[in-house]
Amino acid sequence: MASSVLTKSQMCGLLARQLEIHVVGAFAVSVGVAAFCKFSVADPRKKAYADFYRNYDSMKGFEEKRKAWYLSEHK
């Protein structure tokens, strides 16, 4: 018994090992969420704005607002 080498405790390095696993996992999850938001929210929103302003007539919009008294002198 005296000649056997003592093994390391399982608690030694446990925090460092768990932190490494959790940091890698958190990075992977954050990259996944960012990609999901980009492709499911940001790109469709950009496309919708581009489609709207492609055929938008600013003078026509101005005249409609003026006729609806948004921009009138009356208070």
MOPAC internal coordinates of N, CA, C and O (Angstrom, degrees):
PM7 1SCF
backbone

  N    0.0000 0     0.00 0     0.00 0    0    0    0
  C    1.4306 1     0.00 0     0.00 0    1    0    0
  C    1.5125 1   112.72 1     0.00 0    2    1    0
  O    1.2310 1   121.31 1   144.38 1    3    2    1
  N    1.2988 1   115.09 1   -35.62 1    3    2    1
  C    1.4498 1   119.01 1  -177.31 1    5    3    2
  C    1.5218 1   111.32 1   -69.47 1    6    5    3
  O    1.2310 1   119.94 1   155.04 1    7    6    5
  N    1.3252 1   117.72 1   -24.96 1    7    6    5
  C    1.4558 1   119.90 1  -177.42 1    9    7    6
  C    1.5324 1   113.33 1   -86.32 1   10    9    7
  O    1.2310 1   119.88 1   170.26 1   11   10    9
  N    1.3311 1   117.83 1    -9.74 1   11   10    9
  C    1.4736 1   119.16 1  -179.19 1   13   11   10
  C    1.5326 1   110.48 1   -78.15 1   14   13   11
  O    1.2310 1   121.05 1   -32.44 1   15   14   13
  N    1.3139 1   115.59 1   147.56 1   15   14   13
  C    1.4575 1   121.73 1  -178.97 1   17   15   14
  C    1.5254 1   108.08 1   -86.07 1   18   17   15
  O    1.2310 1   121.16 1   -43.80 1   19   18   17
  N    1.3162 1   115.39 1   136.20 1   19   18   17
  C    1.4618 1   119.49 1   177.95 1   21   19   18
  C    1.5153 1   109.63 1   -72.44 1   22   21   19
  O    1.2310 1   120.63 1   -43.27 1   23   22   21
  N    1.3348 1   116.41 1   136.73 1   23   22   21
  C    1.4553 1   120.23 1   178.90 1   25   23   22
  C    1.5147 1   109.45 1   -86.14 1   26   25   23
  O    1.2310 1   121.35 1   -22.31 1   27   26   25
  N    1.3185 1   115.03 1   157.69 1   27   26   25
  C    1.4639 1   120.53 1   178.67 1   29   27   26
  C    1.5215 1   109.32 1   -69.01 1   30   29   27
  O    1.2310 1   121.46 1   -32.34 1   31   30   29
  N    1.2765 1   114.82 1   147.66 1   31   30   29
  C    1.4507 1   120.43 1   175.93 1   33   31   30
  C    1.5262 1   109.41 1   -70.13 1   34   33   31
  O    1.2310 1   120.12 1   -32.04 1   35   34   33
  N    1.3206 1   117.38 1   147.96 1   35   34   33
  C    1.4506 1   120.47 1   178.93 1   37   35   34
  C    1.5211 1   111.40 1   -68.57 1   38   37   35
  O    1.2310 1   119.57 1   158.31 1   39   38   37
  N    1.3148 1   118.43 1   -21.69 1   39   38   37
  C    1.4541 1   122.24 1  -179.65 1   41   39   38
  C    1.5254 1   111.99 1   -77.64 1   42   41   39
  O    1.2310 1   120.30 1   162.50 1   43   42   41
  N    1.3275 1   117.04 1   -17.50 1   43   42   41
  C    1.4568 1   120.47 1  -178.28 1   45   43   42
  C    1.5250 1   109.74 1   -72.42 1   46   45   43
  O    1.2310 1   120.05 1   -61.73 1   47   46   45
  N    1.3194 1   117.50 1   118.27 1   47   46   45
  C    1.4558 1   122.44 1   179.67 1   49   47   46
  C    1.5146 1   113.72 1    82.99 1   50   49   47
  O    1.2310 1   120.02 1  -173.54 1   51   50   49
  N    1.3206 1   117.57 1     6.46 1   51   50   49
  C    1.4604 1   120.77 1  -177.80 1   53   51   50
  C    1.5299 1   111.17 1   -63.77 1   54   53   51
  O    1.2310 1   120.03 1   135.59 1   55   54   53
  N    1.3265 1   117.55 1   -44.41 1   55   54   53
  C    1.4623 1   120.97 1  -178.80 1   57   55   54
  C    1.5300 1   111.28 1   -61.98 1   58   57   55
  O    1.2310 1   120.31 1   134.12 1   59   58   57
  N    1.3243 1   117.02 1   -45.88 1   59   58   57
  C    1.4614 1   121.07 1  -179.41 1   61   59   58
  C    1.5281 1   110.70 1   -62.50 1   62   61   59
  O    1.2310 1   120.35 1   138.38 1   63   62   61
  N    1.3140 1   116.94 1   -41.62 1   63   62   61
  C    1.4624 1   120.36 1  -179.53 1   65   63   62
  C    1.5252 1   111.07 1   -66.24 1   66   65   63
  O    1.2310 1   120.14 1   137.32 1   67   66   65
  N    1.3305 1   117.34 1   -42.68 1   67   66   65
  C    1.4605 1   121.12 1   179.16 1   69   67   66
  C    1.5294 1   111.52 1   -66.84 1   70   69   67
  O    1.2310 1   120.37 1   140.22 1   71   70   69
  N    1.3353 1   116.90 1   -39.78 1   71   70   69
  C    1.4624 1   120.23 1   177.70 1   73   71   70
  C    1.5180 1   111.34 1   -62.91 1   74   73   71
  O    1.2310 1   120.32 1   138.70 1   75   74   73
  N    1.3108 1   117.00 1   -41.30 1   75   74   73
  C    1.4631 1   120.24 1   179.44 1   77   75   74
  C    1.5308 1   110.26 1   -62.34 1   78   77   75
  O    1.2310 1   120.04 1   135.71 1   79   78   77
  N    1.3067 1   117.52 1   -44.29 1   79   78   77
  C    1.4689 1   121.65 1   179.03 1   81   79   78
  C    1.5204 1   110.36 1   -62.89 1   82   81   79
  O    1.2310 1   120.23 1   135.23 1   83   82   81
  N    1.3320 1   117.17 1   -44.77 1   83   82   81
  C    1.4557 1   120.81 1  -177.17 1   85   83   82
  C    1.5327 1   112.42 1   -70.57 1   86   85   83
  O    1.2310 1   119.35 1   144.57 1   87   86   85
  N    1.3027 1   118.84 1   -35.43 1   87   86   85
  C    1.4656 1   121.59 1   178.40 1   89   87   86
  C    1.5251 1   110.15 1   -66.50 1   90   89   87
  O    1.2310 1   120.39 1   135.85 1   91   90   89
  N    1.3267 1   116.86 1   -44.15 1   91   90   89
  C    1.4614 1   120.45 1   178.42 1   93   91   90
  C    1.5286 1   109.84 1   -64.21 1   94   93   91
  O    1.2310 1   120.28 1   137.51 1   95   94   93
  N    1.3219 1   117.06 1   -42.49 1   95   94   93
  C    1.4606 1   120.64 1   178.72 1   97   95   94
  C    1.5148 1   112.40 1   -64.25 1   98   97   95
  O    1.2310 1   120.17 1   137.19 1   99   98   97
  N    1.3282 1   117.28 1   -42.81 1   99   98   97
  C    1.4620 1   121.22 1   179.50 1  101   99   98
  C    1.5263 1   110.61 1   -64.56 1  102  101   99
  O    1.2310 1   119.98 1   141.02 1  103  102  101
  N    1.3152 1   117.64 1   -38.98 1  103  102  101
  C    1.4661 1   120.80 1   177.95 1  105  103  102
  C    1.5218 1   110.49 1   -63.99 1  106  105  103
  O    1.2310 1   120.28 1   136.15 1  107  106  105
  N    1.3222 1   117.07 1   -43.85 1  107  106  105
  C    1.4604 1   120.75 1  -179.58 1  109  107  106
  C    1.5273 1   111.08 1   -64.30 1  110  109  107
  O    1.2310 1   120.23 1   137.60 1  111  110  109
  N    1.3271 1   117.17 1   -42.40 1  111  110  109
  C    1.4627 1   120.76 1   179.23 1  113  111  110
  C    1.5255 1   110.41 1   -64.97 1  114  113  111
  O    1.2310 1   119.83 1   137.05 1  115  114  113
  N    1.3239 1   117.93 1   -42.95 1  115  114  113
  C    1.4698 1   120.28 1  -178.78 1  117  115  114
  C    1.5245 1   111.50 1   -65.91 1  118  117  115
  O    1.2310 1   119.53 1   142.27 1  119  118  117
  N    1.3126 1   118.50 1   -37.73 1  119  118  117
  C    1.4666 1   120.75 1   176.66 1  121  119  118
  C    1.5251 1   109.84 1   -65.57 1  122  121  119
  O    1.2310 1   120.34 1   140.08 1  123  122  121
  N    1.3250 1   116.95 1   -39.92 1  123  122  121
  C    1.4608 1   120.65 1   178.34 1  125  123  122
  C    1.5158 1   112.25 1   -64.13 1  126  125  123
  O    1.2310 1   120.37 1   135.86 1  127  126  125
  N    1.3337 1   116.90 1   -44.14 1  127  126  125
  C    1.4670 1   120.40 1   179.32 1  129  127  126
  C    1.5273 1   110.74 1   -65.83 1  130  129  127
  O    1.2310 1   119.92 1   139.50 1  131  130  129
  N    1.3079 1   117.76 1   -40.50 1  131  130  129
  C    1.4649 1   120.97 1   178.83 1  133  131  130
  C    1.5287 1   110.82 1   -63.49 1  134  133  131
  O    1.2310 1   119.89 1   138.23 1  135  134  133
  N    1.3150 1   117.82 1   -41.77 1  135  134  133
  C    1.4639 1   120.74 1   178.28 1  137  135  134
  C    1.5223 1   110.79 1   -65.97 1  138  137  135
  O    1.2310 1   120.52 1   138.81 1  139  138  137
  N    1.3301 1   116.61 1   -41.19 1  139  138  137
  C    1.4633 1   120.48 1   178.34 1  141  139  138
  C    1.5241 1   110.61 1   -61.09 1  142  141  139
  O    1.2310 1   120.10 1   134.60 1  143  142  141
  N    1.3304 1   117.42 1   -45.40 1  143  142  141
  C    1.4687 1   120.82 1   179.89 1  145  143  142
  C    1.5242 1   111.31 1   -64.42 1  146  145  143
  O    1.2310 1   120.40 1   140.06 1  147  146  145
  N    1.3153 1   116.84 1   -39.94 1  147  146  145
  C    1.4657 1   119.48 1  -179.83 1  149  147  146
  C    1.5167 1   111.19 1   -63.59 1  150  149  147
  O    1.2310 1   120.50 1   132.27 1  151  150  149
  N    1.3262 1   116.65 1   -47.73 1  151  150  149
  C    1.4572 1   119.40 1  -173.79 1  153  151  150
  C    1.5208 1   113.31 1   -82.62 1  154  153  151
  O    1.2310 1   119.58 1   156.45 1  155  154  153
  N    1.3338 1   118.41 1   -23.55 1  155  154  153
  C    1.4655 1   118.84 1  -177.58 1  157  155  154
  C    1.5248 1   113.06 1  -101.87 1  158  157  155
  O    1.2310 1   119.60 1   163.15 1  159  158  157
  N    1.3391 1   118.37 1   -16.85 1  159  158  157
  C    1.4660 1   120.45 1  -177.66 1  161  159  158
  C    1.5285 1   111.29 1  -121.65 1  162  161  159
  O    1.2310 1   120.16 1   122.58 1  163  162  161
  N    1.3049 1   117.29 1   -57.42 1  163  162  161
  C    1.4654 1   121.00 1  -170.69 1  165  163  162
  C    1.5297 1   112.76 1   -67.47 1  166  165  163
  O    1.2310 1   120.04 1   131.05 1  167  166  165
  N    1.3280 1   117.52 1   -48.95 1  167  166  165
  C    1.4638 1   119.42 1  -178.43 1  169  167  166
  C    1.5287 1   112.69 1   -64.92 1  170  169  167
  O    1.2310 1   118.63 1   135.07 1  171  170  169
  N    1.3489 1   120.22 1   -44.93 1  171  170  169
  C    1.4735 1   118.19 1   175.95 1  173  171  170
  C    1.5279 1   112.71 1   -62.75 1  174  173  171
  O    1.2310 1   119.85 1   145.32 1  175  174  173
  N    1.3197 1   117.89 1   -34.68 1  175  174  173
  C    1.4590 1   120.40 1   178.89 1  177  175  174
  C    1.5291 1   110.67 1   -66.83 1  178  177  175
  O    1.2310 1   120.28 1   137.05 1  179  178  177
  N    1.3187 1   117.08 1   -42.95 1  179  178  177
  C    1.4655 1   120.45 1   177.24 1  181  179  178
  C    1.5179 1   110.62 1   -61.51 1  182  181  179
  O    1.2310 1   120.52 1   138.72 1  183  182  181
  N    1.3235 1   116.61 1   -41.28 1  183  182  181
  C    1.4601 1   120.54 1   179.61 1  185  183  182
  C    1.5219 1   110.91 1   -65.53 1  186  185  183
  O    1.2310 1   119.98 1   140.09 1  187  186  185
  N    1.3391 1   117.65 1   -39.91 1  187  186  185
  C    1.4624 1   120.70 1   179.71 1  189  187  186
  C    1.5250 1   110.86 1   -64.75 1  190  189  187
  O    1.2310 1   119.85 1   136.82 1  191  190  189
  N    1.3258 1   117.88 1   -43.18 1  191  190  189
  C    1.4665 1   120.57 1   177.17 1  193  191  190
  C    1.5248 1   110.94 1   -63.42 1  194  193  191
  O    1.2310 1   120.18 1   137.12 1  195  194  193
  N    1.3314 1   117.26 1   -42.88 1  195  194  193
  C    1.4679 1   120.54 1   179.87 1  197  195  194
  C    1.5235 1   110.58 1   -63.32 1  198  197  195
  O    1.2310 1   119.99 1   139.02 1  199  198  197
  N    1.3362 1   117.62 1   -40.98 1  199  198  197
  C    1.4710 1   120.54 1   178.38 1  201  199  198
  C    1.5202 1   111.38 1   -65.70 1  202  201  199
  O    1.2310 1   120.27 1   140.04 1  203  202  201
  N    1.3322 1   117.09 1   -39.96 1  203  202  201
  C    1.4603 1   120.67 1  -179.31 1  205  203  202
  C    1.5274 1   111.05 1   -64.93 1  206  205  203
  O    1.2310 1   120.30 1   131.92 1  207  206  205
  N    1.3219 1   117.03 1   -48.08 1  207  206  205
  C    1.4604 1   120.38 1  -175.82 1  209  207  206
  C    1.5211 1   113.61 1   -80.71 1  210  209  207
  O    1.2310 1   119.76 1   170.69 1  211  210  209
  N    1.3208 1   118.06 1    -9.31 1  211  210  209
  C    1.4613 1   120.13 1   177.06 1  213  211  210
  C    1.5246 1   110.43 1   -64.64 1  214  213  211
  O    1.2310 1   119.94 1   140.70 1  215  214  213
  N    1.3281 1   117.72 1   -39.30 1  215  214  213
  C    1.4656 1   121.82 1  -177.42 1  217  215  214
  C    1.5275 1   112.28 1  -112.21 1  218  217  215
  O    1.2310 1   119.65 1  -165.55 1  219  218  217
  N    1.3118 1   118.27 1    14.45 1  219  218  217
  C    1.4657 1   121.61 1  -175.76 1  221  219  218
  C    1.5216 1   110.04 1   -81.06 1  222  221  219
  O    1.2310 1   120.76 1   -50.35 1  223  222  221
  N    1.3124 1   116.15 1   129.65 1  223  222  221
  C    1.4525 1   121.78 1   176.60 1  225  223  222
  C    1.5253 1   107.78 1  -104.54 1  226  225  223
  O    1.2310 1   120.33 1   -71.21 1  227  226  225
  N    1.3121 1   116.98 1   108.79 1  227  226  225
  C    1.4602 1   120.79 1  -174.80 1  229  227  226
  C    1.5293 1   111.90 1   -67.12 1  230  229  227
  O    1.2310 1   119.60 1   145.04 1  231  230  229
  N    1.3001 1   118.37 1   -34.96 1  231  230  229
  C    1.4654 1   120.17 1   179.51 1  233  231  230
  C    1.5282 1   110.85 1   -69.07 1  234  233  231
  O    1.2310 1   120.27 1   142.37 1  235  234  233
  N    1.3073 1   117.10 1   -37.63 1  235  234  233
  C    1.4601 1   120.70 1   177.43 1  237  235  234
  C    1.5325 1   109.80 1   -64.67 1  238  237  235
  O    1.2310 1   120.44 1   137.15 1  239  238  237
  N    1.3309 1   116.77 1   -42.85 1  239  238  237
  C    1.4599 1   120.92 1   176.82 1  241  239  238
  C    1.5210 1   111.87 1   -62.71 1  242  241  239
  O    1.2310 1   120.76 1   140.03 1  243  242  241
  N    1.3266 1   116.14 1   -39.97 1  243  242  241
  C    1.4581 1   120.18 1   178.03 1  245  243  242
  C    1.5251 1   111.06 1   -63.13 1  246  245  243
  O    1.2310 1   120.45 1   135.04 1  247  246  245
  N    1.3151 1   116.74 1   -44.96 1  247  246  245
  C    1.4723 1   120.16 1  -179.73 1  249  247  246
  C    1.5242 1   111.46 1   -64.50 1  250  249  247
  O    1.2310 1   120.08 1   140.56 1  251  250  249
  N    1.3292 1   117.45 1   -39.44 1  251  250  249
  C    1.4659 1   120.11 1   178.05 1  253  251  250
  C    1.5288 1   111.05 1   -63.13 1  254  253  251
  O    1.2310 1   120.42 1   137.99 1  255  254  253
  N    1.3086 1   116.81 1   -42.01 1  255  254  253
  C    1.4632 1   120.43 1   178.96 1  257  255  254
  C    1.5287 1   111.23 1   -68.15 1  258  257  255
  O    1.2310 1   120.66 1   142.38 1  259  258  257
  N    1.3229 1   116.34 1   -37.62 1  259  258  257
  C    1.4629 1   119.50 1   179.57 1  261  259  258
  C    1.5261 1   110.43 1   -66.57 1  262  261  259
  O    1.2310 1   120.29 1   138.75 1  263  262  261
  N    1.3101 1   117.06 1   -41.25 1  263  262  261
  C    1.4617 1   121.18 1   178.41 1  265  263  262
  C    1.5319 1   111.45 1   -67.22 1  266  265  263
  O    1.2310 1   120.13 1   151.27 1  267  266  265
  N    1.3267 1   117.36 1   -28.73 1  267  266  265
  C    1.4633 1   121.05 1   179.49 1  269  267  266
  C    1.5350 1   111.41 1   -86.75 1  270  269  267
  O    1.2310 1   119.75 1  -170.53 1  271  270  269
  N    1.3161 1   118.08 1     9.47 1  271  270  269
  C    1.4602 1   125.76 1   176.60 1  273  271  270
  C    1.5251 1   113.72 1    69.42 1  274  273  271
  O    1.2310 1   119.56 1  -161.73 1  275  274  273
  N    1.3003 1   118.44 1    18.27 1  275  274  273
  C    1.4544 1   118.88 1   174.45 1  277  275  274
  C    1.5212 1   110.48 1   -67.69 1  278  277  275
  O    1.2310 1   120.85 1   143.21 1  279  278  277
  N    1.3025 1   115.97 1   -36.79 1  279  278  277
  C    1.4597 1   120.97 1  -173.85 1  281  279  278
  C    1.5341 1   111.84 1  -114.86 1  282  281  279
  O    1.2310 1   120.06 1  -152.18 1  283  282  281
  N    1.3067 1   117.49 1    27.82 1  283  282  281
  C    1.4570 1   118.99 1  -176.27 1  285  283  282
  C    1.5239 1   110.41 1   -86.84 1  286  285  283
  O    1.2310 1   121.38 1   -11.00 1  287  286  285
  N    1.3065 1   114.97 1   169.00 1  287  286  285
  C    1.4625 1   121.52 1   178.85 1  289  287  286
  C    1.5226 1   111.20 1   -82.52 1  290  289  287
  O    1.2310 1   119.47 1   167.67 1  291  290  289
  N    1.3119 1   118.61 1   -12.33 1  291  290  289
  C    1.4602 1   122.33 1  -177.98 1  293  291  290
  C    1.5153 1   110.03 1   -75.80 1  294  293  291
  O    1.2310 1   121.43 1   -42.83 1  295  294  293
  N    1.3188 1   114.87 1   137.17 1  295  294  293
  C    1.4565 1   118.64 1  -179.42 1  297  295  294
  C    1.4827 1   111.69 1  -121.60 1  298  297  295
  O    1.2310 1   120.10 1   180.00 1  299  298  297

